[in-house]
Amino acid sequence: VKSYDAKLRGNSVARLEYLKDAEFLAIQLDCKFELAMIYQYLAGVYSDGFNGTVSKYYADKSIELLTSLNYPKQLREAKMAAVGAICAKRDYKAMLESLVAMKDEVLANADKSYKIFFLDQLARSYDENNQTEKAIQIWHSIYKNKEISSNTLAHMAYAYMHINRLDSAYMLIKQANGLPHGSTDDYLCRNVEYLILEKMGRTSELTKIDSLRNLASQKISEETKVFNLREFHV
């Protein structure tokens, strides 16, 4: 509860410390399920902090425990935490392979909202692996007449840029900019917008967008500096 509250307040240091305290207690009390979930949360913290190596370490520990305990729903989520860690390491080929391996089980057993989340991640992975048309087809199939986040819109805009449909890409990124989002998504949106404008030849607008992109980057650095300063040995 304290870790979740720290997450809402954007306090990554407190969030990490609470989870490490919880890990110690779970080990002392031999609470295997609770420990598996703590490892999953720790994987998410380090993934958010762009430390894919440590994130994968914790995700794998969660997967190991949940496999032995036979909790399929939580195991599925731990495997997705591992995918997030792989993404943080920018190993998009391995990310796609992991998602494809999970696809049949997820579509057969997960609830509707989780299937949408999973397919969204699969679409992003297809785009990163030069299968953009397949990615766009998935996005349109799951988000037709549904609410969509600025983060997903930015990824869709990036995909349309890949296939040189620049008007569609620009429309999507402007829509993404108009939605509420934090500094990480702001940087993503401004970076994609910069690339689209550059490809469109609208060079007079690039200085302004670059300035906004740099401001977002500075905010991210301030929010995640704990992950750059804290040394962690696995």
C-alpha positions as CSV (number, residue, x, y, z in Angstrom):
1,V,0.0,0.0,0.0
2,K,2.8,2.4,0.9
3,S,4.7,1.5,-2.3
4,Y,1.5,2.2,-4.4
5,D,1.0,5.5,-2.6
6,A,4.7,6.4,-3.4
7,K,4.0,5.6,-7.0
8,L,1.1,7.9,-7.2
9,R,3.2,10.7,-5.6
10,G,6.0,10.0,-8.1
11,N,8.5,9.2,-5.4
12,S,10.6,6.4,-6.9
13,V,13.1,6.3,-4.0
14,A,10.4,5.6,-1.4
15,R,8.6,3.2,-3.7
16,L,11.8,1.1,-4.1
17,E,12.6,1.2,-0.4
18,Y,9.1,0.0,0.6
19,L,9.2,-2.9,-1.9
20,K,12.7,-3.9,-0.7
21,D,11.4,-3.9,2.9
22,A,8.4,-6.0,1.8
23,E,10.8,-8.4,0.0
24,F,12.8,-8.9,3.3
25,L,9.6,-9.6,5.3
26,A,8.2,-12.0,2.7
27,I,11.5,-14.0,2.7
28,Q,11.6,-14.1,6.5
29,L,8.0,-15.3,6.7
30,D,8.4,-17.7,3.7
31,C,5.4,-16.1,1.9
32,K,6.1,-17.3,-1.6
33,F,3.1,-15.9,-3.4
34,E,3.5,-12.5,-1.8
35,L,7.2,-12.6,-2.7
36,A,6.5,-13.4,-6.3
37,M,4.2,-10.4,-6.5
38,I,6.8,-8.1,-4.8
39,Y,9.4,-9.3,-7.4
40,Q,6.9,-8.4,-10.2
41,Y,6.4,-4.9,-8.8
42,L,10.2,-4.5,-8.5
43,A,10.5,-5.5,-12.1
44,G,8.1,-2.7,-13.0
45,V,9.9,-0.2,-10.9
46,Y,13.2,-0.9,-12.7
47,S,11.6,-1.1,-16.1
48,D,10.1,2.4,-15.5
49,G,13.6,3.5,-14.6
50,F,15.0,2.1,-17.9
51,N,17.1,-0.5,-16.1
52,G,16.1,-3.5,-18.2
53,T,18.7,-5.9,-16.8
54,V,17.6,-5.6,-13.2
55,S,14.0,-5.5,-14.2
56,K,14.4,-8.8,-16.1
57,Y,16.2,-10.3,-13.0
58,Y,13.1,-9.6,-10.8
59,A,10.6,-10.7,-13.5
60,D,12.4,-14.0,-13.9
61,K,12.3,-14.6,-10.1
62,S,8.6,-13.9,-10.1
63,I,8.0,-16.3,-13.0
64,E,10.0,-19.0,-11.3
65,L,7.9,-18.8,-8.1
66,L,4.5,-18.5,-9.8
67,T,5.3,-21.4,-12.1
68,S,5.9,-23.6,-9.0
69,L,2.8,-22.3,-7.2
70,N,0.6,-22.7,-10.3
71,Y,-1.1,-19.3,-10.5
72,P,-1.8,-18.9,-14.2
73,K,-3.2,-15.3,-14.2
74,Q,-0.3,-13.9,-12.1
75,L,2.2,-15.9,-14.1
76,R,0.9,-14.3,-17.3
77,E,1.4,-10.9,-15.8
78,A,4.9,-11.8,-14.6
79,K,5.8,-12.9,-18.2
80,M,4.5,-9.5,-19.4
81,A,6.8,-7.8,-16.8
82,A,9.6,-9.8,-18.4
83,V,8.6,-8.5,-21.8
84,G,8.6,-4.9,-20.4
85,A,12.2,-5.6,-19.1
86,I,13.2,-6.8,-22.6
87,C,11.7,-3.7,-24.1
88,A,13.6,-1.5,-21.7
89,K,16.8,-3.2,-23.0
90,R,15.6,-2.4,-26.5
91,D,15.9,-6.0,-27.6
92,Y,12.8,-5.9,-29.9
93,K,13.4,-9.2,-31.6
94,A,13.4,-11.0,-28.3
95,M,10.3,-9.0,-27.2
96,L,8.4,-10.1,-30.3
97,E,9.4,-13.7,-29.8
98,S,8.2,-13.6,-26.2
99,L,4.9,-12.1,-27.1
100,V,4.2,-14.5,-29.9
101,A,5.0,-17.4,-27.6
102,M,2.4,-16.1,-25.1
103,K,-0.3,-15.2,-27.7
104,D,-2.4,-18.4,-27.8
105,E,-2.5,-18.7,-24.0
106,V,-3.5,-15.1,-23.5
107,L,-6.2,-15.0,-26.1
108,A,-7.6,-18.3,-24.8
109,N,-7.7,-17.4,-21.1
110,A,-7.3,-13.7,-20.4
111,D,-10.1,-11.2,-19.8
112,K,-11.1,-8.7,-22.5
113,S,-9.2,-5.7,-21.1
114,Y,-6.0,-7.8,-20.7
115,K,-6.3,-9.1,-24.3
116,I,-6.4,-5.5,-25.6
117,F,-3.4,-4.6,-23.5
118,F,-1.5,-7.6,-24.8
119,L,-2.4,-7.1,-28.4
120,D,-1.4,-3.4,-28.2
121,Q,2.1,-4.5,-27.0
122,L,2.2,-7.1,-29.8
123,A,1.4,-4.4,-32.3
124,R,4.2,-2.2,-31.0
125,S,6.6,-5.1,-31.3
126,Y,5.6,-5.9,-34.8
127,D,6.2,-2.3,-35.8
128,E,9.7,-2.4,-34.2
129,N,10.4,-5.5,-36.2
130,N,9.5,-4.0,-39.6
131,Q,6.1,-5.6,-39.8
132,T,4.2,-2.3,-39.6
133,E,1.1,-3.2,-41.7
134,K,0.4,-6.1,-39.3
135,A,0.8,-3.7,-36.4
136,I,-1.7,-1.2,-37.8
137,Q,-4.2,-3.9,-38.5
138,I,-4.0,-5.0,-34.8
139,W,-4.4,-1.5,-33.5
140,H,-7.5,-0.8,-35.6
141,S,-9.1,-4.1,-34.6
142,I,-8.8,-3.4,-30.9
143,Y,-9.3,0.3,-30.6
144,K,-12.2,0.8,-33.0
145,N,-14.6,3.2,-31.3
146,K,-12.7,2.8,-28.0
147,E,-10.7,5.2,-25.9
148,I,-7.0,5.3,-26.6
149,S,-4.1,6.7,-24.7
150,S,-1.6,9.3,-25.9
151,N,1.1,6.7,-25.7
152,T,-0.6,4.3,-28.1
153,L,-1.5,7.1,-30.4
154,A,2.2,8.1,-30.6
155,H,3.2,4.6,-31.4
156,M,0.5,4.5,-34.1
157,A,1.7,7.8,-35.5
158,Y,5.3,6.4,-35.6
159,A,4.0,3.3,-37.5
160,Y,2.2,5.4,-40.1
161,M,5.4,7.4,-40.6
162,H,7.3,4.2,-41.2
163,I,5.1,3.5,-44.2
164,N,5.2,7.1,-45.4
165,R,1.6,8.0,-44.6
166,L,2.6,11.3,-43.2
167,D,-0.7,13.1,-43.1
168,S,-2.2,10.3,-41.0
169,A,0.8,10.2,-38.8
170,Y,0.6,13.9,-38.1
171,M,-3.1,13.8,-37.4
172,L,-2.5,11.0,-34.8
173,I,0.4,12.8,-33.1
174,K,-1.6,16.0,-32.8
175,Q,-4.4,14.0,-31.2
176,A,-1.9,12.4,-28.8
177,N,-0.5,15.8,-27.8
178,G,-4.0,17.0,-26.8
179,L,-4.5,14.2,-24.3
180,P,-3.3,14.2,-20.7
181,H,0.0,12.6,-20.2
182,G,3.2,12.6,-18.0
183,S,6.7,13.6,-18.9
184,T,7.7,10.2,-20.4
185,D,4.7,10.2,-22.8
186,D,5.3,13.9,-23.5
187,Y,8.9,13.2,-24.6
188,L,7.6,10.3,-26.8
189,C,5.0,12.5,-28.4
190,R,7.4,15.4,-29.1
191,N,10.0,13.1,-30.4
192,V,7.6,11.4,-32.8
193,E,6.2,14.8,-33.8
194,Y,9.7,16.0,-34.6
195,L,10.5,13.0,-36.8
196,I,7.2,13.4,-38.7
197,L,7.7,17.1,-39.3
198,E,11.3,16.5,-40.4
199,K,10.1,13.9,-42.9
200,M,7.4,16.3,-44.1
201,G,10.0,19.0,-44.7
202,R,8.4,21.4,-42.3
203,T,11.8,22.6,-41.0
204,S,10.6,25.9,-39.6
205,E,8.6,24.1,-36.9
206,L,11.5,21.9,-35.7
207,T,13.2,24.3,-33.3
208,K,10.0,24.7,-31.2
209,I,9.3,21.0,-31.0
210,D,12.9,20.2,-30.2
211,S,12.7,22.7,-27.3
212,L,9.6,21.0,-26.0
213,R,11.3,17.6,-26.4
214,N,14.3,18.7,-24.4
215,L,12.1,20.0,-21.6
216,A,10.4,16.7,-21.3
217,S,13.7,14.9,-21.4
218,Q,15.0,17.0,-18.5
219,K,11.9,16.2,-16.5
220,I,12.4,12.5,-17.1
221,S,16.1,12.8,-16.0
222,E,15.0,14.4,-12.8
223,E,12.3,11.8,-12.1
224,T,14.6,8.8,-12.8
225,K,18.0,9.9,-11.5
226,V,17.6,7.5,-8.6
227,F,18.1,4.6,-11.1
228,N,21.2,6.2,-12.5
229,L,22.7,6.9,-9.1
230,R,21.8,3.7,-7.2
231,E,24.2,0.8,-7.8
232,F,22.5,-2.6,-7.7
233,H,24.2,-6.0,-7.8
234,V,22.3,-9.1,-8.8
